[in-house]
Amino acid sequence: MNYSDVSPPPVPTPAEQRDALAKGLGRARLWAEQGILTETPLKEACLQDLRYDRMCEEPRGGWLWEIINAAGFRNAIRVPLLHALHNLSDPENARQLCKLAQHYAASGDATFRDLLYQIVTQKPLAATDYDFLGESELLALEGERGFLCAAKSRGAQLEQIDWDWPEESLLREAGELIGETRIRELLSSTSDPDLNRFFESWQQQIRERAERKQQKQRHHKKQQRQQTEETSVETVLEAALGETNCHWIRRWGIQANPAELNVVIEALKSSEEPAILLNLLKVFSNRALPEFDSRLIELCQHPDPELQRRAWVALANNSHPEIREFANRQLNENHPVYLFSLFIRNYQPGDDNRLLAALTLPHDVWEIHSVLGDLVEVLRENPMADRSRLAMVIYRFTPCEICRYKAVRLLYEQSAIPAWMAEECRFDSYADTCTLTFA
């Protein structure tokens, strides 16, 4: 595949506009300012949350709002957004819709303000995991009044449900905005039964938290010491034979001594059962072998896909001529998804050009993220590599805005950021990329 030019096209197609909006590239904002971003792709991006990783990437309502205004589409997107807010059938998109509603309301549009109050008080979504919708936005918009509305709604719910993280989140955000002292004043001076219930539940949580903290401090050191002493390598081998998911084995492997690890390696050599091998490989998820054994290379070609994946992860933690030979062989043949991870600790000068020449992006977005994420680590762990071309490809094609920031950082460290990239990074969806200082 040819990656010779990843700069923004002067006249983007609708597909290129959708791609930039989905990834959060700052070129979308620049196209809006230039009047060449069209309405349809922007409207689609507003109504659908296109973030790759919704657990790690912040909602893009503020970023999209700036683009809406730069493009002059505030009125064009207003009605479709109102319709979507009246029918919050998809909770995955609802958070972004509420964030956009906040910006419309802050600009003076009272219809959106009323809608946020309605969402907070009526809880339109059946999914209880999303009953916090609109609270952050109403709090930011209305301050104390917004907090009291959200707290009253939550207080009414506390008749049927237990206190949980949404209540804690509301208090944390309100504390940052109006202060805990003021929150106490507001809640302790009301006669509203729902607000009283919210306040009493909060105070009970504070008491229970203090008790749990004392218990934890008393027992933590003892439990930690017992865990280290009691988890022998024999216990690990026994668990690998019987347990379905031994996630704790990974932690044990990080702290295990070389002699214990060698016992696990011998077990890897002698076992053929995929379930057992899978558990044993978890020992080396974050730990190199004390002495390299080619059994790991064999397991990278096992027919079981999950076992194969675990073997690649373990193999990538090691540096050895056999690994490099295997990686070079794969580079000329199969190009498995995890191939580039082997060059993180087995890199040699000039590999950056070879890896770029061999790079073919998969169709699956998760696999694209995995491949380009490994290339980020290759460049980061080998600072003498020429990052100028490979990091720009990562910047352009990764679906993950955090990986994109890492690629920009790598280019910055080698003073290799082209002017067009420096310009569009000022408008990236990821705040750290926007604030990175360019020399």
N, C-alpha and C positions, 0 to 999 in steps of 0.2 A: 504494500500500500504506500502511496506517495504522501508524505507529510511535509513537503517542501515549503508550503505557505499556510500558516495557521492564523494569519492576521485577519481582521474583519473585512468582509467584502464591502465595497463602496455602495452597492445596491443589493441588499440582502433579499433572498427569496423568502416566501412565507415559511418554508421549512427551516431555513437558517434563522429566521426570527423566533420560531417556536423553540428551536434548539437552544438559542441564547437565553431565552426567558426561562426555560426549564432548568438550565444549569445555573442561572443567576449571574451570567457574564455581564460586565459593565457595558459592553458594546450595545446592549439593548437600550440602555439609558441614552447613550450617545446617538443612536439611531432615532430615538424619540425627539431629542433636541434638534436633530437635522431634518425632522419632518418625514423620515422615510420608514418609520415603524408604523405598520398598518394596524387597523383597529381589531380585526378578528383574532390574530394570535395573542394580542394583549388581553382581550376579553377572555379568551380561553384560559390564559395563565392566571387571571384574577378569580375565575370561577372554579378552577381546579388547583389544588395544592400540588405543585409539581416537584417539590423537594425530593431529593434522592433518599435522604435519611432523616425522617421526621423526629427521631429520637435525639439526634445530635445537632441538626441544623435549625436555627431559629426561624419562626414563621416570617414570611416575606411581605407581610401587609404594608409595612412602611416603605420598603424598597419599591413595591409595585405602585404605591400611591405617588411617589416621586415621578415614576415613569408615566403614569396616567396624566399628571399635570404637565410634564414636559412635552408629551405628545398632544396635549389639548383634547383628551378624550374623557374628561370628567363627566360631562353630560351623557355621552354615548354609553358609558359603562354603568351609569347610575341605575337605570331601570333594570337591566339584567341582574345587577347585584341585589337590588331590592327583592326581585322575584326569588332569587336563590336564598335570601335570608328569611323569607316567608315560608320556605319549604326546605328546612335543614334536614334533608333525608339522608345525606351522606356525612357522617361525623368526621370523616377524614379531611373534608374540605371546609368544615364549619369554622375551625379556628381562624383560618385565613380570612374567611368572609367576615367574621366578627372584627378582626383587626382592621380590615378596610372600612367597615362601618364606623369604627372609632374615628378614623381620619375624616370621613365625610361629615360626621357629627361635629368634630372639632372645627371644621371649616364653616359651620353654621347651619348645616342641614338637619333640622329638628326631626325629620322623619326617621333618620338613622338613630338618633338619640333615643327616640321612643321605642324603636325596635330593640335596641340593646336592653332597655328596661324590661321589655316584654320577654326577651329570651332568658334573662336572669331570673325573673319571677315565675315564669310559666314552665321552664325546663322542657322545651319542645321535643328533645330527643329522648327516645325510650332507653337508649344505652346509658346506663348509670355511670359508666366510665367517662362520659362527656358532660356530666351535669354541671361542670364548672364553666361552661361556655359563656362568654360575654362578661364574666366577672372582672378579669384583668382590664379589659377595655373600658368598662363602666367606671372602675376605680380610677383609672388614669384620666378619664374624661371628667368625672364629677367629684372626685375627691371624697370628702366625708359622706356626702349624700349617696354616692355610689357604693361606698363601703357598707353603709347601713342597709341599703337595699339588698345587697348580696348576703350580708350577715343574717338579715331577717329571713330570707329565703332558705338559707342553710339551717337556721334555727328551727324552722317549720319541719324540715326534713329529719332533723335529729329526734323527732318523735318516733320515727320508724327505723332509722339507720344509725350506725355507730359513727363516732368521730373518726375521720380518716385524713389522708393526705390533702384532699381538696380544701378542707377547713384550715389546715396548717398553711397551705399555700396562700390562701386568701389573707390570713393574718400576717404572713411574712411580707407580702407585697404591700399591704396596708401599712405595716410598720415602717417600711422603707419610705413610704410616701407621706404619711401623716404622723408617724411616731407612735410607739406603744403606749406612752403615757396618755396621749389624746384618745387612743382606742379605748383604754380603760375608762376614761371620763365619759365617753359616749355611751358605752355599754352599761356602766354602773348607774347611770342617771336616767334610765328609761323604764317605763312601765309596760313596754310591749312584751308580751309573753314569749314570742319567738326570739327576740333579741336577748331576753333574760335567759332563755334556754341555751342559746349560743354562748353567752358569757359564762354561765355555770359549767357548761361542758368544757369550755376552754380552761377554766380554773382547775377542774378535775384533772384534765390532761397534764397541767403543769405539776400538780401534786404527784401524779403517777409517774411522770417522767423523772422527777427528782428521786423517787424511790428506786426506779429501775437503774438510774445512774449509780446510786450507791451500791446496789447489788452487783452491778457490772464491775465496778472498781474493786470490790472485794474478791470477786471470783476470776477476773480476767487473767491475771498472772498465773494463778494456780492451774486454770484450764489450759493455758498456752503451754505451760511446762509439762503437764500430763500428756497433752497431745503429741509433743515432740518426743517424749520418752516412750510412750506406748505404741506409736506407729512405727513398728519395725519393718524391715524389708519383707519379712515373712508375712506380716499383716497385709502388706501391699499385694504380694503375690496371691494370697488367699482371696482378697477382694477381687482381683482381676479375674479369677476363676469363676466367681459367683455373682458379682454385682453387675447390674445392667448398665448403670451410669456411675462411674467412679470419678466424678469431677474433682474430688478432693485430692486425687492422686497427682494432679498437676502441681498443686501447692507442695505436696510432699517432695516431688522431684526437684523443685527449686532449691530445697534445703538439704537434700540427701547428700551423703559423702560419696566419693568415687567408688569405694568398695561396694556400697549398697547399689549404686547404679550398675556396676558390673554384674551383679547378681541378676538384675532386671534384664540386662543384655543377653545373658545366658538363657534366660527364660524366653526371650524373643527368638533366639536361634532355634530353640527346641520345639516351639509351639507352631501349630498349623491352623488352629481354630480362629477364624476371623474375629469373633467377639472377644476372645482373650487377647489377641494381638492388638486390637483396638484399644483396650484398656491399658495395656502395657505401654503403648506408644504415647499415651497421655503423660507419662512420666517425663518425656522429653519434649513436651510442647514448648517449654521456655528454658530448656537446658541442653547444652551440648553434651555429646558422649564424652566420657573421660578418655576413651581411646576409640577411634573410629572403627566401625564394623560395617562391612558392605551389605549386611542383612537389610539395612535401611533402604538401600538402592533397590534391592529385590522387591521390597514391600511397596515401593513407589509404582510398581508395575503389576500389583495385585489386581485381580478382577473385581474385588469388592470396592465400589467407588469411595465410600466413607473411610475405609481402611487405607486406601490409596492416598486420600487427602491428608489423613493424619501422618502418614509416612513422609509426604512432601514437607509438611510443616516441621517435623522433627529433623529431617535431613537438612533443611535450610539453616538450622542453628549451628551447623558445623562447617569447618574449613578443611578441605583435604583434596589432594590431586585426583583421587578417584571420583570425587563429587564433581569437580570441574570437567573431567573427561566425560562423565555421564551427562552433564549439562550441555556440553558442546555437541554431543551426539544427538541429544533431544532438540537442540537448536536447529540442526540440519534435517530433522525428521518430523517429529510429531507436534511440536509446539503446545504441550499441555498447559493448562491455565496457570499452574504454579511454577512453571519453568524459571521465570525471571527471579524468583525468590532465591534460587540457588546461587545467583551471582552476587547476592548481598555480601556474603563472606568469602566468596571465591572469585572476586573481580580481579581482572588484570588490565593494565593500560590498553586502551583502544576498544575495550568491550562496549563502551557507550555507543560507538558507531555500529558495531555488530548487532547489538540488541535493537537499535532503531531500525536497521535493515531487515531484521527478522520479525519485527512487530506487525502483527495482524490483529486488529481489534475484534473480539468476539461479538456476536449479536446480542447476547444476554447482558443487560446493564450491570448485574451483579458481577459477572465475570470481567467486564470492562474495568469496573472499580478495583477488583482484585489484581488484575494484571498491572494496571497503572500504579496502584498502591505499592506493589512490589518494586516497580521501577523507581518510585520516590525513595524507597529505602536503599536501593542500590546506589543512587546518587548521594544520598545523605551519609551513608556509611563509608563512602569512598570519595572524599572531597577533592582528590586530584583528577577525578573524571571530568570530561568536558560536558557541562550541563546545558550548553547553549541551545542545542536542538532538542534533546530528549525531554528536558523540563518544559519546553514550550509545547510539545505534543501533549504532555500530561496536563498542562494548564488548559489546553483547548478541548480535550476529549474526556477528561474525567467527569463523571456525573456528580462528584462529591465536592462541595465548595471548600471543605476543610483540606482535602488533598490538593485542590487548586491553590490554596494559600501556601501549602508546603512547597509546591513547585515554584511559586513566585519567590518565596523566601530563598530557595536554592539559587535561583537566578540572581537575586539581589546580592547574595554573598559572593558571587563571581562577577558582579557588575556587568551582567549580561542581559538586563531587561531592555527590550526595544522600546522606543518611544510610544508606539501605538499601545503596547501592553500597559506601560506606566499610566497612560491616559485612561484606559478603560478600567484599570484596577481601582481608580478613585471612585468608581460607581459600582463596584462589585456588591453582590448580595451579602457577602461575608464581611462583617465589620473589621476583622483583623486585617483583611486584605486592603480595605479602604484606608486604614490608618498606617499601613506600612510606609515608612519614609524612604523615598527614593533619592539617591544621590544625584 
